[in-house]
Amino acid sequence: MKLGLCDKIVPDDQDLLKETITWLENLIQHDPLVISSIKKSVTDENCETMFENERKLFAPLWSGPANREALKKKLKF
């Protein structure tokens, strides 16, 4: 968690399915294009092109409605 590799560690005594559903409900509130771009960028296995592909995926989103709305709310994606 200190490195930012995860958001939370669910203890064994908590309901993992409930925690997962709660976490996912927060995620799916975001713009589908943003979610799709995130998925594509984190699943890119080609280290030589992944940063270029990330730029191509997210460049059109910077001026899009999801980004403007996030800036209004001061959200982080």
Secondary structure by P-SEA (a helix, b strand, c coil): cccccccccccccccaaaaaaaaaaaaacccaaaaaaaaaaaaccccccaaaaaaaacccccccaaaaaaaaacccc
